Amino acid sequence: MPLWKTRDIPLVNKSVWVSSKAPTINQTEESILTAAWNSTTDEARRLYLNVSGSNRLNLILVPRAGVVLNSWSLLDNVTTTITWNDRPLYFILLSSASDPAGPWQLWLDMTVSTDVDAVIDILFVSHYFLYSRLADLPYKSILNQLPPWVVPLHWTSTTKSYIF
């Protein structure tokens, strides 16, 4: 699923790929998304999600055709202005200033047409902040070219996708 913010599009032509080994992620807890269904009627379904991992997590929710996200535990109403492949796309950022004490728990209420098997696609992204001392040589050569007043933020991410 391509995700772009309009302010980021001009940066695509200026980005560079630095070939290097995969960074070491020092995280005591793996990023995990677990889910459980509760059907109240043939068409009404509630999906319970438990999300744990880093202190910055993104959930991208894309209901399938024939599915409507009616409500959720995050806000009183559900609105979207983004579509992908003619489907609504919902972006959730879960962020904490320190390591989370436990999993984030949320639920989604959906109306599902009877002919729908797969209900929703979920993309789960975990961001991990790194330190410049962990940078390998190709990346360090770029950092050494920056003026001293620049303070880069070093991070990497993992991505998992789910279909429920």
ZIBEL-V717286 format. One record per backbone hydrogen bond with DSSP energy under -0.5 kcal/mol. CO is the residue of the C=O (numbers start at 1). NH is the residue of the N-H. Records with the same first field share a line. If there is no record, write none. Layout:
CO->NH  NH
This chain:
5->8  9
6->10
8->11  12
9->12  13
11->14  15
12->15
16->18
17->19
23->25
24->26
25->27
32->52
34->50
36->48
38->40  46
43->45  112
44->40  41
45->110
46->38  48
47->108
48->36
49->106
50->34
51->104
52->32
55->96
56->127
57->94
58->125
59->61  92
60->123
61->90
62->121
64->67
66->113
68->70  111
71->109
75->72
77->79
82->89
84->87
87->84
89->82
90->61  92
92->59  94
93->95
94->57
104->51
106->49
107->73
108->47  110
109->70  71
110->45  112
111->68
113->116
119->64
120->164
121->62
122->162
123->60  125
124->160
125->58
126->158
128->156
131->134
132->135
136->140
137->141
138->142
139->143
140->144
142->145
143->146
147->150
150->152
152->154
153->155
154->130
156->128
158->126
160->124
162->122
